[in-house]
Each structure stands twice: as C-alpha cells, then as structure tokens.
Amino acid sequence: MLQRPDPQPPDAKAENETPRSGFFAPTRERLALAAGCALAVAAATFASSGASGAVDRSAEFALLIGALALFKTVILIAACTILWWRFGAKVSPALAAGYVLAAAASVAGATLEWNMAHLGAAPFLFDGGLLVFLLLVLRDNGGPRTAASRSRRRA
C-alpha cells in the first residue's frame, strides 16, 4: 500500500518544538536565579549586621514586622516558583537577567525585614522588585502559556 507522505520531515518537527526540561532540571537561568537569590540573602544579612539598634524593638512591633516578613516570604516563594517554571522554556537573556535582578531585589528586601534592619529601604526593595517582576511578565511574549494561546487562535 502506498502511504501518504508526511507534510514535514521528522527533523523539522523536532526543530520547531521548544526544548522542554523537567521541573528540577538545572538550566543556566535557573542556576542564575538560585545564585542571585543566595547572594541577595548574603548581602542583606551582611548589611543588617552593622545596622544600629535604633529601631523600636517592642514586642508588638516585632510581631508586626515578623508577620509582614512571613507574608512577603510566601509571596516570594510563589514568584520564584513561577520563575523556576518559566526558566524551563526558552527565554531571552535580557529578560532572564531582569527576572533574576527583580527576584534578588525582592529577596534582599524580605531578608532585611526578617533581620529588622534598614526598615526604610526594605519595603522599597521588595515592592520594587515585585513591580519589576510583574512588568517583565507583561512584556514576556515567549512564555509557554502565551505560545499555547497564540497557537489556539491560529487554528
């Protein structure tokens, strides 16, 4: 029997697919994210070691700052999990650098709050990093979710 020829050669199909890696597979971007966050924690801890004790250390204030730091840590875990997943697909180097820097700034701000040091700068670091992260997400046209919705519209 005659078989109908395949419209695309097998090499072209494999070439069009984006390389997928598992959730725990280390990629260059994922390693940069982990290193950037670790360096941000180290830098914020170093900066908070020399901070003066002029901050009000009453029990209620410490409880409030601890609760805020815990809440911000939960937000960071969610954001870094999304970034880790996003870095499993192809991403431009400039966008990846922006993502890593935004995550590092947010992690530094949360670390400063955990250490109750530089409480004037900590919210600006955290919220600024989160804002940059959200702006980069809006500019990211190559994400897996965007590519899937784009292919559905074409069909």
N, CA, C and O atoms as a GROMACS GRO file, in nm:
protein
  620
    1MET      N    1   0.082  -0.119   0.000
    1MET     CA    2   0.000   0.000   0.000
    1MET      C    3   0.086   0.125   0.000
    1MET      O    4   0.195   0.130   0.057
    2LEU      N    5   0.033   0.221  -0.064
    2LEU     CA    6   0.101   0.350  -0.064
    2LEU      C    7   0.064   0.427   0.062
    2LEU      O    8  -0.052   0.431   0.103
    3GLN      N    9   0.164   0.487   0.119
    3GLN     CA   10   0.137   0.570   0.236
    3GLN      C   11   0.148   0.716   0.197
    3GLN      O   12   0.229   0.755   0.113
    4ARG      N   13   0.066   0.793   0.260
    4ARG     CA   14   0.068   0.936   0.235
    4ARG      C   15   0.196   0.994   0.295
    4ARG      O   16   0.230   0.964   0.409
    5PRO      N   17   0.268   1.078   0.219
    5PRO     CA   18   0.391   1.134   0.275
    5PRO      C   19   0.361   1.232   0.388
    5PRO      O   20   0.260   1.302   0.388
    6ASP      N   21   0.450   1.234   0.482
    6ASP     CA   22   0.437   1.325   0.595
    6ASP      C   23   0.462   1.467   0.546
    6ASP      O   24   0.559   1.490   0.474
    7PRO      N   25   0.376   1.565   0.582
    7PRO     CA   26   0.394   1.701   0.530
    7PRO      C   27   0.524   1.766   0.576
    7PRO      O   28   0.576   1.855   0.507
    8GLN      N   29   0.578   1.726   0.689
    8GLN     CA   30   0.704   1.781   0.737
    8GLN      C   31   0.800   1.666   0.763
    8GLN      O   32   0.760   1.562   0.816
    9PRO      N   33   0.923   1.684   0.726
    9PRO     CA   34   1.020   1.580   0.760
    9PRO      C   35   1.034   1.570   0.913
    9PRO      O   36   1.007   1.668   0.983
   10PRO      N   37   1.077   1.455   0.964
   10PRO     CA   38   1.088   1.438   1.110
   10PRO      C   39   1.181   1.539   1.175
   10PRO      O   40   1.158   1.579   1.289
   11ASP      N   41   1.286   1.581   1.104
   11ASP     CA   42   1.379   1.678   1.162
   11ASP      C   43   1.314   1.814   1.182
   11ASP      O   44   1.344   1.883   1.279
   12ALA      N   45   1.225   1.852   1.092
   12ALA     CA   46   1.159   1.983   1.103
   12ALA      C   47   1.065   1.985   1.223
   12ALA      O   48   1.051   2.088   1.288
   13LYS      N   49   0.999   1.872   1.252
   13LYS     CA   50   0.911   1.868   1.369
   13LYS      C   51   0.990   1.886   1.497
   13LYS      O   52   0.951   1.963   1.585
   14ALA      N   53   1.101   1.816   1.507
   14ALA     CA   54   1.183   1.827   1.628
   14ALA      C   55   1.245   1.965   1.640
   14ALA      O   56   1.268   2.015   1.750
   15GLU      N   57   1.271   2.027   1.526
   15GLU     CA   58   1.333   2.160   1.529
   15GLU      C   59   1.235   2.267   1.576
   15GLU      O   60   1.276   2.362   1.642
   16ASN      N   61   1.107   2.252   1.544
   16ASN     CA   62   1.006   2.352   1.580
   16ASN      C   63   0.967   2.344   1.727
   16ASN      O   64   0.920   2.443   1.783
   17GLU      N   65   0.985   2.230   1.790
   17GLU     CA   66   0.945   2.216   1.929
   17GLU      C   67   1.046   2.286   2.019
   17GLU      O   68   1.166   2.281   1.995
   18THR      N   69   0.996   2.350   2.122
   18THR     CA   70   1.085   2.413   2.218
   18THR      C   71   1.141   2.307   2.310
   18THR      O   72   1.069   2.215   2.349
   19PRO      N   73   1.267   2.317   2.345
   19PRO     CA   74   1.325   2.215   2.432
   19PRO      C   75   1.263   2.224   2.570
   19PRO      O   76   1.263   2.330   2.633
   20ARG      N   77   1.211   2.114   2.618
   20ARG     CA   78   1.148   2.108   2.749
   20ARG      C   79   1.242   2.034   2.843
   20ARG      O   80   1.307   1.936   2.805
   21SER      N   81   1.248   2.081   2.962
   21SER     CA   82   1.324   2.010   3.064
   21SER      C   83   1.232   1.991   3.183
   21SER      O   84   1.131   2.061   3.198
   22GLY      N   85   1.267   1.899   3.266
   22GLY     CA   86   1.186   1.872   3.384
   22GLY      C   87   1.189   1.990   3.480
   22GLY      O   88   1.269   2.082   3.467
   23PHE      N   89   1.099   1.984   3.576
   23PHE     CA   90   1.088   2.096   3.671
   23PHE      C   91   1.214   2.110   3.754
   23PHE      O   92   1.249   2.221   3.796
   24PHE      N   93   1.284   2.000   3.780
   24PHE     CA   94   1.403   2.005   3.864
   24PHE      C   95   1.532   2.005   3.784
   24PHE      O   96   1.640   2.003   3.844
   25ALA      N   97   1.524   2.006   3.652
   25ALA     CA   98   1.644   2.006   3.569
   25ALA      C   99   1.712   2.143   3.576
   25ALA      O  100   1.646   2.245   3.554
   26PRO      N  101   1.840   2.147   3.607
   26PRO     CA  102   1.908   2.276   3.615
   26PRO      C  103   1.938   2.333   3.476
   26PRO      O  104   1.999   2.267   3.393
   27THR      N  105   1.894   2.454   3.454
   27THR     CA  106   1.929   2.527   3.334
   27THR      C  107   2.014   2.647   3.376
   27THR      O  108   2.026   2.677   3.495
   28ARG      N  109   2.071   2.714   3.278
   28ARG     CA  110   2.156   2.829   3.309
   28ARG      C  111   2.076   2.937   3.382
   28ARG      O  112   2.127   2.998   3.476
   29GLU      N  113   1.953   2.960   3.339
   29GLU     CA  114   1.871   3.064   3.401
   29GLU      C  115   1.830   3.025   3.543
   29GLU      O  116   1.827   3.110   3.632
   30ARG      N  117   1.800   2.898   3.563
   30ARG     CA  118   1.761   2.852   3.697
   30ARG      C  119   1.877   2.861   3.794
   30ARG      O  120   1.858   2.897   3.910
   31LEU      N  121   1.997   2.828   3.748
   31LEU     CA  122   2.113   2.842   3.835
   31LEU      C  123   2.141   2.988   3.867
   31LEU      O  124   2.181   3.021   3.978
   32ALA      N  125   2.120   3.076   3.770
   32ALA     CA  126   2.138   3.220   3.794
   32ALA      C  127   2.036   3.270   3.895
   32ALA      O  128   2.069   3.354   3.979
   33LEU      N  129   1.913   3.221   3.887
   33LEU     CA  130   1.810   3.260   3.984
   33LEU      C  131   1.848   3.217   4.125
   33LEU      O  132   1.838   3.296   4.219
   34ALA      N  133   1.892   3.093   4.140
   34ALA     CA  134   1.932   3.044   4.272
   34ALA      C  135   2.053   3.120   4.325
   34ALA      O  136   2.056   3.156   4.443
   35ALA      N  137   2.151   3.146   4.239
   35ALA     CA  138   2.270   3.219   4.283
   35ALA      C  139   2.236   3.364   4.316
   35ALA      O  140   2.287   3.418   4.415
   36GLY      N  141   2.152   3.427   4.237
   36GLY     CA  142   2.113   3.566   4.265
   36GLY      C  143   2.039   3.579   4.396
   36GLY      O  144   2.063   3.673   4.472
   37CYS      N  145   1.948   3.487   4.423
   37CYS     CA  146   1.874   3.492   4.550
   37CYS      C  147   1.966   3.463   4.669
   37CYS      O  148   1.953   3.526   4.774
   38ALA      N  149   2.058   3.369   4.653
   38ALA     CA  150   2.152   3.339   4.762
   38ALA      C  151   2.243   3.458   4.789
   38ALA      O  152   2.270   3.490   4.904
   39LEU      N  153   2.291   3.523   4.683
   39LEU     CA  154   2.375   3.642   4.702
   39LEU      C  155   2.297   3.756   4.764
   39LEU      O  156   2.352   3.833   4.844
   40ALA      N  157   2.170   3.770   4.729
   40ALA     CA  158   2.088   3.876   4.788
   40ALA      C  159   2.068   3.852   4.938
   40ALA      O  160   2.073   3.946   5.017
   41VAL      N  161   2.045   3.726   4.977
   41VAL     CA  162   2.032   3.695   5.120
   41VAL      C  163   2.162   3.726   5.192
   41VAL      O  164   2.161   3.784   5.301
   42ALA      N  165   2.275   3.687   5.133
   42ALA     CA  166   2.404   3.712   5.197
   42ALA      C  167   2.433   3.862   5.209
   42ALA      O  168   2.480   3.908   5.313
   43ALA      N  169   2.404   3.937   5.103
   43ALA     CA  170   2.430   4.082   5.107
   43ALA      C  171   2.339   4.152   5.206
   43ALA      O  172   2.384   4.241   5.278
   44ALA      N  173   2.214   4.113   5.212
   44ALA     CA  174   2.121   4.176   5.307
   44ALA      C  175   2.156   4.140   5.451
   44ALA      O  176   2.145   4.223   5.541
   45THR      N  177   2.199   4.017   5.473
   45THR     CA  178   2.242   3.977   5.607
   45THR      C  179   2.367   4.053   5.648
   45THR      O  180   2.379   4.096   5.762
   46PHE      N  181   2.460   4.068   5.555
   46PHE     CA  182   2.581   4.145   5.584
   46PHE      C  183   2.547   4.291   5.613
   46PHE      O  184   2.604   4.351   5.704
   47ALA      N  185   2.455   4.348   5.535
   47ALA     CA  186   2.417   4.488   5.556
   47ALA      C  187   2.343   4.506   5.687
   47ALA      O  188   2.354   4.612   5.750
   48SER      N  189   2.269   4.406   5.730
   48SER     CA  190   2.193   4.421   5.853
   48SER      C  191   2.277   4.394   5.977
   48SER      O  192   2.236   4.426   6.088
   49SER      N  193   2.395   4.335   5.960
   49SER     CA  194   2.478   4.307   6.077
   49SER      C  195   2.534   4.435   6.138
   49SER      O  196   2.560   4.440   6.258
   50GLY      N  197   2.553   4.537   6.057
   50GLY     CA  198   2.607   4.662   6.108
   50GLY      C  199   2.500   4.766   6.136
   50GLY      O  200   2.532   4.881   6.167
   51ALA      N  201   2.374   4.728   6.124
   51ALA     CA  202   2.265   4.824   6.145
   51ALA      C  203   2.257   4.863   6.292
   51ALA      O  204   2.283   4.782   6.381
   52SER      N  205   2.222   4.986   6.314
   52SER     CA  206   2.212   5.033   6.452
   52SER      C  207   2.086   4.978   6.518
   52SER      O  208   1.992   4.940   6.449
   53GLY      N  209   2.085   4.974   6.647
   53GLY     CA  210   1.970   4.924   6.720
   53GLY      C  211   1.870   5.032   6.752
   53GLY      O  212   1.800   5.023   6.853
   54ALA      N  213   1.861   5.135   6.668
   54ALA     CA  214   1.770   5.246   6.694
   54ALA      C  215   1.625   5.212   6.660
   54ALA      O  216   1.535   5.292   6.687
   55VAL      N  217   1.602   5.096   6.603
   55VAL     CA  218   1.466   5.056   6.565
   55VAL      C  219   1.390   5.019   6.692
   55VAL      O  220   1.445   4.956   6.783
   56ASP      N  221   1.263   5.058   6.697
   56ASP     CA  222   1.177   5.022   6.808
   56ASP      C  223   1.164   4.871   6.813
   56ASP      O  224   1.115   4.810   6.718
   57ARG      N  225   1.205   4.809   6.921
   57ARG     CA  226   1.203   4.663   6.933
   57ARG      C  227   1.098   4.616   7.033
   57ARG      O  228   1.118   4.517   7.103
   58SER      N  229   0.988   4.686   7.039
   58SER     CA  230   0.882   4.642   7.129
   58SER      C  231   0.823   4.512   7.076
   58SER      O  232   0.840   4.478   6.958
   59ALA      N  233   0.753   4.440   7.161
   59ALA     CA  234   0.701   4.308   7.124
   59ALA      C  235   0.596   4.319   7.012
   59ALA      O  236   0.593   4.236   6.922
   60GLU      N  237   0.511   4.420   7.020
   60GLU     CA  238   0.407   4.434   6.918
   60GLU      C  239   0.467   4.469   6.783
   60GLU      O  240   0.425   4.417   6.679
   61PHE      N  241   0.565   4.556   6.784
   61PHE     CA  242   0.631   4.596   6.660
   61PHE      C  243   0.706   4.478   6.598
   61PHE      O  244   0.699   4.457   6.477
   62ALA      N  245   0.775   4.404   6.680
   62ALA     CA  246   0.847   4.287   6.630
   62ALA      C  247   0.751   4.183   6.573
   62ALA      O  248   0.781   4.118   6.473
   63LEU      N  249   0.636   4.166   6.636
   63LEU     CA  250   0.536   4.072   6.586
   63LEU      C  251   0.481   4.119   6.452
   63LEU      O  252   0.461   4.038   6.361
   64LEU      N  253   0.457   4.248   6.440
   64LEU     CA  254   0.407   4.304   6.314
   64LEU      C  255   0.509   4.285   6.202
   64LEU      O  256   0.474   4.239   6.093
   65ILE      N  257   0.633   4.320   6.227
   65ILE     CA  258   0.736   4.307   6.125
   65ILE      C  259   0.759   4.160   6.090
   65ILE      O  260   0.780   4.127   5.973
   66GLY      N  261   0.754   4.072   6.190
   66GLY     CA  262   0.768   3.929   6.162
   66GLY      C  263   0.656   3.875   6.076
   66GLY      O  264   0.679   3.794   5.987
   67ALA      N  265   0.533   3.921   6.102
   67ALA     CA  266   0.419   3.877   6.020
   67ALA      C  267   0.431   3.929   5.877
   67ALA      O  268   0.402   3.857   5.782
   68LEU      N  269   0.475   4.054   5.862
   68LEU     CA  270   0.497   4.109   5.728
   68LEU      C  271   0.606   4.033   5.654
   68LEU      O  272   0.592   4.004   5.536
   69ALA      N  273   0.713   4.001   5.725
   69ALA     CA  274   0.821   3.927   5.662
   69ALA      C  275   0.776   3.787   5.621
   69ALA      O  276   0.815   3.738   5.515
   70LEU      N  277   0.694   3.723   5.703
   70LEU     CA  278   0.642   3.592   5.669
   70LEU      C  279   0.550   3.599   5.545
   70LEU      O  280   0.559   3.515   5.456
   71PHE      N  281   0.464   3.698   5.541
   71PHE     CA  282   0.375   3.717   5.428
   71PHE      C  283   0.455   3.742   5.300
   71PHE      O  284   0.423   3.686   5.195
   72LYS      N  285   0.557   3.826   5.309
   72LYS     CA  286   0.640   3.855   5.192
   72LYS      C  287   0.719   3.732   5.149
   72LYS      O  288   0.745   3.714   5.030
   73THR      N  289   0.758   3.649   5.242
   73THR     CA  290   0.830   3.527   5.207
   73THR      C  291   0.740   3.432   5.129
   73THR      O  292   0.785   3.367   5.035
   74VAL      N  293   0.614   3.422   5.169
   74VAL     CA  294   0.520   3.337   5.095
   74VAL      C  295   0.502   3.390   4.952
   74VAL      O  296   0.497   3.311   4.858
   75ILE      N  297   0.492   3.520   4.937
   75ILE     CA  298   0.481   3.580   4.803
   75ILE      C  299   0.606   3.549   4.721
   75ILE      O  300   0.596   3.517   4.603
   76LEU      N  301   0.723   3.558   4.784
   76LEU     CA  302   0.848   3.530   4.712
   76LEU      C  303   0.859   3.384   4.673
   76LEU      O  304   0.910   3.354   4.565
   77ILE      N  305   0.815   3.294   4.757
   77ILE     CA  306   0.818   3.152   4.721
   77ILE      C  307   0.732   3.128   4.598
   77ILE      O  308   0.771   3.055   4.507
   78ALA      N  309   0.614   3.190   4.594
   78ALA     CA  310   0.526   3.175   4.477
   78ALA      C  311   0.591   3.236   4.353
   78ALA      O  312   0.589   3.174   4.246
   79ALA      N  313   0.646   3.355   4.365
   79ALA     CA  314   0.707   3.422   4.249
   79ALA      C  315   0.829   3.345   4.198
   79ALA      O  316   0.847   3.330   4.077
   80CYS      N  317   0.911   3.296   4.289
   80CYS     CA  318   1.030   3.220   4.246
   80CYS      C  319   0.992   3.085   4.187
   80CYS      O  320   1.062   3.035   4.099
   81THR      N  321   0.883   3.025   4.234
   81THR     CA  322   0.836   2.901   4.173
   81THR      C  323   0.788   2.926   4.031
   81THR      O  324   0.814   2.845   3.942
   82ILE      N  325   0.720   3.037   4.009
   82ILE     CA  326   0.676   3.073   3.874
   82ILE      C  327   0.797   3.098   3.785
   82ILE      O  328   0.800   3.054   3.670
   83LEU      N  329   0.896   3.168   3.836
   83LEU     CA  330   1.018   3.193   3.758
   83LEU      C  331   1.091   3.064   3.727
   83LEU      O  332   1.139   3.045   3.616
   84TRP      N  333   1.100   2.976   3.825
   84TRP     CA  334   1.167   2.848   3.804
   84TRP      C  335   1.098   2.771   3.691
   84TRP      O  336   1.165   2.713   3.605
   85TRP      N  337   0.965   2.772   3.690
   85TRP     CA  338   0.890   2.706   3.585
   85TRP      C  339   0.913   2.775   3.451
   85TRP      O  340   0.932   2.709   3.349
   86ARG      N  341   0.911   2.909   3.451
   86ARG     CA  342   0.930   2.985   3.328
   86ARG      C  343   1.067   2.961   3.268
   86ARG      O  344   1.082   2.957   3.146
   87PHE      N  345   1.167   2.946   3.353
   87PHE     CA  346   1.302   2.923   3.303
   87PHE      C  347   1.321   2.783   3.246
   87PHE      O  348   1.430   2.752   3.197
   88GLY      N  349   1.220   2.700   3.250
   88GLY     CA  350   1.226   2.569   3.186
   88GLY      C  351   1.211   2.579   3.036
   88GLY      O  352   1.246   2.485   2.964
   89ALA      N  353   1.158   2.689   2.986
   89ALA     CA  354   1.142   2.712   2.842
   89ALA      C  355   1.244   2.817   2.798
   89ALA      O  356   1.316   2.875   2.879
   90LYS      N  357   1.247   2.839   2.668
   90LYS     CA  358   1.343   2.934   2.613
   90LYS      C  359   1.304   3.077   2.654
   90LYS      O  360   1.188   3.116   2.643
   91VAL      N  361   1.402   3.153   2.700
   91VAL     CA  362   1.379   3.291   2.741
   91VAL      C  363   1.499   3.374   2.697
   91VAL      O  364   1.612   3.326   2.699
   92SER      N  365   1.475   3.497   2.657
   92SER     CA  366   1.585   3.582   2.610
   92SER      C  367   1.677   3.616   2.726
   92SER      O  368   1.632   3.624   2.841
   93PRO      N  369   1.805   3.636   2.699
   93PRO     CA  370   1.900   3.667   2.807
   93PRO      C  371   1.867   3.797   2.881
   93PRO      O  372   1.885   3.804   3.002
   94ALA      N  373   1.820   3.898   2.810
   94ALA     CA  374   1.787   4.025   2.875
   94ALA      C  375   1.668   4.009   2.970
   94ALA      O  376   1.667   4.063   3.080
   95LEU      N  377   1.568   3.935   2.926
   95LEU     CA  378   1.451   3.911   3.010
   95LEU      C  379   1.489   3.826   3.131
   95LEU      O  380   1.441   3.850   3.242
   96ALA      N  381   1.573   3.726   3.110
   96ALA     CA  382   1.617   3.642   3.221
   96ALA      C  383   1.696   3.723   3.323
   96ALA      O  384   1.679   3.705   3.444
   97ALA      N  385   1.782   3.812   3.276
   97ALA     CA  386   1.859   3.897   3.368
   97ALA      C  387   1.766   3.989   3.447
   97ALA      O  388   1.786   4.009   3.567
   98GLY      N  389   1.664   4.043   3.381
   98GLY     CA  390   1.568   4.127   3.452
   98GLY      C  391   1.492   4.049   3.557
   98GLY      O  392   1.470   4.098   3.668
   99TYR      N  393   1.450   3.927   3.522
   99TYR     CA  394   1.380   3.842   3.619
   99TYR      C  395   1.468   3.812   3.740
   99TYR      O  396   1.422   3.820   3.854
  100VAL      N  397   1.594   3.779   3.715
  100VAL     CA  398   1.685   3.743   3.825
  100VAL      C  399   1.712   3.864   3.914
  100VAL      O  400   1.713   3.851   4.036
  101LEU      N  401   1.733   3.980   3.854
  101LEU     CA  402   1.758   4.101   3.934
  101LEU      C  403   1.635   4.142   4.014
  101LEU      O  404   1.647   4.186   4.129
  102ALA      N  405   1.517   4.128   3.956
  102ALA     CA  406   1.395   4.160   4.029
  102ALA      C  407   1.375   4.066   4.147
  102ALA      O  408   1.338   4.109   4.256
  103ALA      N  409   1.400   3.938   4.125
  103ALA     CA  410   1.386   3.840   4.234
  103ALA      C  411   1.489   3.867   4.343
  103ALA      O  412   1.458   3.858   4.462
  104ALA      N  413   1.611   3.900   4.303
  104ALA     CA  414   1.716   3.927   4.402
  104ALA      C  415   1.683   4.051   4.486
  104ALA      O  416   1.707   4.051   4.607
  105ALA      N  417   1.630   4.155   4.424
  105ALA     CA  418   1.592   4.275   4.499
  105ALA      C  419   1.481   4.244   4.598
  105ALA      O  420   1.484   4.290   4.712
  106SER      N  421   1.383   4.166   4.556
  106SER     CA  422   1.273   4.131   4.646
  106SER      C  423   1.322   4.044   4.761
  106SER      O  424   1.280   4.063   4.875
  107VAL      N  425   1.409   3.950   4.732
  107VAL     CA  426   1.464   3.864   4.838
  107VAL      C  427   1.546   3.946   4.936
  107VAL      O  428   1.540   3.922   5.056
  108ALA      N  429   1.623   4.042   4.887
  108ALA     CA  430   1.701   4.127   4.977
  108ALA      C  431   1.609   4.209   5.067
  108ALA      O  432   1.637   4.224   5.186
  109GLY      N  433   1.502   4.261   5.012
  109GLY     CA  434   1.407   4.337   5.094
  109GLY      C  435   1.342   4.252   5.201
  109GLY      O  436   1.327   4.298   5.315
  110ALA      N  437   1.302   4.132   5.168
  110ALA     CA  438   1.242   4.043   5.268
  110ALA      C  439   1.343   4.001   5.374
  110ALA      O  440   1.309   3.989   5.492
  111THR      N  441   1.466   3.979   5.333
  111THR     CA  442   1.571   3.942   5.430
  111THR      C  443   1.597   4.056   5.528
  111THR      O  444   1.616   4.033   5.647
  112LEU      N  445   1.598   4.179   5.476
  112LEU     CA  446   1.617   4.293   5.566
  112LEU      C  447   1.502   4.303   5.666
  112LEU      O  448   1.523   4.338   5.782
  113GLU      N  449   1.382   4.271   5.622
  113GLU     CA  450   1.269   4.274   5.716
  113GLU      C  451   1.279   4.163   5.818
  113GLU      O  452   1.246   4.184   5.935
  114TRP      N  453   1.324   4.045   5.777
  114TRP     CA  454   1.342   3.936   5.873
  114TRP      C  455   1.443   3.976   5.980
  114TRP      O  456   1.428   3.941   6.097
  115ASN      N  457   1.547   4.049   5.939
  115ASN     CA  458   1.651   4.090   6.033
  115ASN      C  459   1.616   4.220   6.106
  115ASN      O  460   1.693   4.266   6.190
  116MET      N  461   1.501   4.279   6.073
  116MET     CA  462   1.456   4.406   6.132
  116MET      C  463   1.564   4.514   6.120
  116MET      O  464   1.595   4.584   6.216
  117ALA      N  465   1.620   4.525   6.003
  117ALA     CA  466   1.724   4.623   5.978
  117ALA      C  467   1.688   4.702   5.852
  117ALA      O  468   1.627   4.648   5.760
  118HIS      N  469   1.726   4.827   5.849
  118HIS     CA  470   1.701   4.915   5.734
  118HIS      C  471   1.554   4.906   5.690
  118HIS      O  472   1.524   4.882   5.572
  119LEU      N  473   1.465   4.925   5.785
  119LEU     CA  474   1.323   4.910   5.756
  119LEU      C  475   1.269   5.020   5.664
  119LEU      O  476   1.157   5.009   5.614
  120GLY      N  477   1.346   5.124   5.643
  120GLY     CA  478   1.305   5.226   5.546
  120GLY      C  479   1.332   5.182   5.403
  120GLY      O  480   1.256   5.217   5.313
  121ALA      N  481   1.437   5.106   5.381
  121ALA     CA  482   1.473   5.062   5.246
  121ALA      C  483   1.413   4.926   5.209
  121ALA      O  484   1.392   4.897   5.091
  122ALA      N  485   1.385   4.844   5.308
  122ALA     CA  486   1.339   4.708   5.281
  122ALA      C  487   1.209   4.702   5.199
  122ALA      O  488   1.202   4.624   5.104
  123PRO      N  489   1.107   4.781   5.232
  123PRO     CA  490   0.985   4.774   5.150
  123PRO      C  491   1.006   4.821   5.007
  123PRO      O  492   0.944   4.769   4.915
  124PHE      N  493   1.094   4.920   4.988
  124PHE     CA  494   1.121   4.967   4.853
  124PHE      C  495   1.190   4.859   4.771
  124PHE      O  496   1.160   4.843   4.653
  125LEU      N  497   1.283   4.786   4.831
  125LEU     CA  498   1.348   4.676   4.761
  125LEU      C  499   1.248   4.567   4.725
  125LEU      O  500   1.243   4.522   4.611
  126PHE      N  501   1.169   4.526   4.823
  126PHE     CA  502   1.074   4.417   4.799
  126PHE      C  503   0.970   4.457   4.696
  126PHE      O  504   0.950   4.387   4.597
  127ASP      N  505   0.902   4.568   4.719
  127ASP     CA  506   0.794   4.610   4.630
  127ASP      C  507   0.847   4.651   4.493
  127ASP      O  508   0.782   4.627   4.392
  128GLY      N  509   0.963   4.714   4.489
  128GLY     CA  510   1.023   4.749   4.360
  128GLY      C  511   1.058   4.626   4.279
  128GLY      O  512   1.032   4.622   4.158
  129GLY      N  513   1.117   4.527   4.343
  129GLY     CA  514   1.148   4.403   4.272
  129GLY      C  515   1.024   4.332   4.223
  129GLY      O  516   1.022   4.278   4.112
  130LEU      N  517   0.920   4.332   4.306
  130LEU     CA  518   0.794   4.268   4.266
  130LEU      C  519   0.728   4.343   4.151
  130LEU      O  520   0.672   4.281   4.061
  131LEU      N  521   0.735   4.475   4.153
  131LEU     CA  522   0.679   4.556   4.045
  131LEU      C  523   0.754   4.530   3.914
  131LEU      O  524   0.692   4.516   3.809
  132VAL      N  525   0.886   4.525   3.921
  132VAL     CA  526   0.965   4.496   3.801
  132VAL      C  527   0.932   4.356   3.748
  132VAL      O  528   0.921   4.336   3.628
  133PHE      N  529   0.918   4.260   3.839
  133PHE     CA  530   0.880   4.124   3.800
  133PHE      C  531   0.747   4.124   3.725
  133PHE      O  532   0.735   4.061   3.620
  134LEU      N  533   0.648   4.194   3.777
  134LEU     CA  534   0.518   4.199   3.711
  134LEU      C  535   0.523   4.270   3.576
  134LEU      O  536   0.456   4.229   3.482
  135LEU      N  537   0.603   4.376   3.566
  135LEU     CA  538   0.618   4.445   3.438
  135LEU      C  539   0.688   4.356   3.335
  135LEU      O  540   0.653   4.359   3.217
  136LEU      N  541   0.786   4.278   3.380
  136LEU     CA  542   0.853   4.187   3.289
  136LEU      C  543   0.761   4.074   3.243
  136LEU      O  544   0.769   4.030   3.129
  137VAL      N  545   0.673   4.030   3.331
  137VAL     CA  546   0.576   3.926   3.292
  137VAL      C  547   0.485   3.980   3.182
  137VAL      O  548   0.451   3.907   3.089
  138LEU      N  549   0.446   4.106   3.191
  138LEU     CA  550   0.362   4.165   3.088
  138LEU      C  551   0.436   4.178   2.954
  138LEU      O  552   0.374   4.173   2.848
  139ARG      N  553   0.567   4.194   2.958
  139ARG     CA  554   0.647   4.208   2.837
  139ARG      C  555   0.692   4.074   2.780
  139ARG      O  556   0.744   4.069   2.668
  140ASP      N  557   0.673   3.966   2.853
  140ASP     CA  558   0.722   3.834   2.813
  140ASP      C  559   0.624   3.772   2.714
  140ASP      O  560   0.519   3.721   2.752
  141ASN      N  561   0.660   3.776   2.587
  141ASN     CA  562   0.573   3.720   2.484
  141ASN      C  563   0.607   3.576   2.449
  141ASN      O  564   0.532   3.513   2.375
  142GLY      N  565   0.715   3.524   2.500
  142GLY     CA  566   0.758   3.391   2.460
  142GLY      C  567   0.729   3.283   2.561
  142GLY      O  568   0.780   3.171   2.548
  143GLY      N  569   0.650   3.312   2.660
  143GLY     CA  570   0.621   3.213   2.762
  143GLY      C  571   0.539   3.097   2.709
  143GLY      O  572   0.470   3.113   2.609
  144PRO      N  573   0.546   2.982   2.773
  144PRO     CA  574   0.471   2.866   2.726
  144PRO      C  575   0.320   2.891   2.720
  144PRO      O  576   0.254   2.845   2.626
  145ARG      N  577   0.265   2.962   2.816
  145ARG     CA  578   0.122   2.989   2.818
  145ARG      C  579   0.083   3.080   2.701
  145ARG      O  580  -0.019   3.057   2.636
  146THR      N  581   0.164   3.181   2.674
  146THR     CA  582   0.136   3.274   2.564
  146THR      C  583   0.147   3.202   2.430
  146THR      O  584   0.064   3.223   2.341
  147ALA      N  585   0.247   3.118   2.415
  147ALA     CA  586   0.265   3.044   2.290
  147ALA      C  587   0.150   2.948   2.266
  147ALA      O  588   0.107   2.931   2.152
  148ALA      N  589   0.100   2.886   2.371
  148ALA     CA  590  -0.014   2.793   2.356
  148ALA      C  591  -0.140   2.867   2.316
  148ALA      O  592  -0.214   2.820   2.229
  149SER      N  593  -0.166   2.981   2.376
  149SER     CA  594  -0.286   3.057   2.340
  149SER      C  595  -0.274   3.114   2.199
  149SER      O  596  -0.374   3.126   2.128
  150ARG      N  597  -0.154   3.150   2.158
  150ARG     CA  598  -0.132   3.202   2.024
  150ARG      C  599  -0.157   3.094   1.919
  150ARG      O  600  -0.215   3.122   1.814
  151SER      N  601  -0.115   2.971   1.947
  151SER     CA  602  -0.137   2.863   1.851
  151SER      C  603  -0.285   2.824   1.844
  151SER      O  604  -0.332   2.781   1.739
  152ARG      N  605  -0.359   2.838   1.954
  152ARG     CA  606  -0.502   2.808   1.950
  152ARG      C  607  -0.576   2.910   1.866
  152ARG      O  608  -0.673   2.875   1.798
  153ARG      N  609  -0.534   3.035   1.869
  153ARG     CA  610  -0.601   3.139   1.791
  153ARG      C  611  -0.579   3.118   1.641
  153ARG      O  612  -0.667   3.148   1.561
  154ARG      N  613  -0.463   3.067   1.603
  154ARG     CA  614  -0.432   3.044   1.462
  154ARG      C  615  -0.513   2.928   1.405
  154ARG      O  616  -0.547   2.928   1.287
  155ALA      N  617  -0.544   2.832   1.488
  155ALA     CA  618  -0.614   2.713   1.436
  155ALA      C  619  -0.761   2.736   1.414
  155ALA      O  620  -0.832   2.646   1.371
   0.00000   0.00000   0.00000
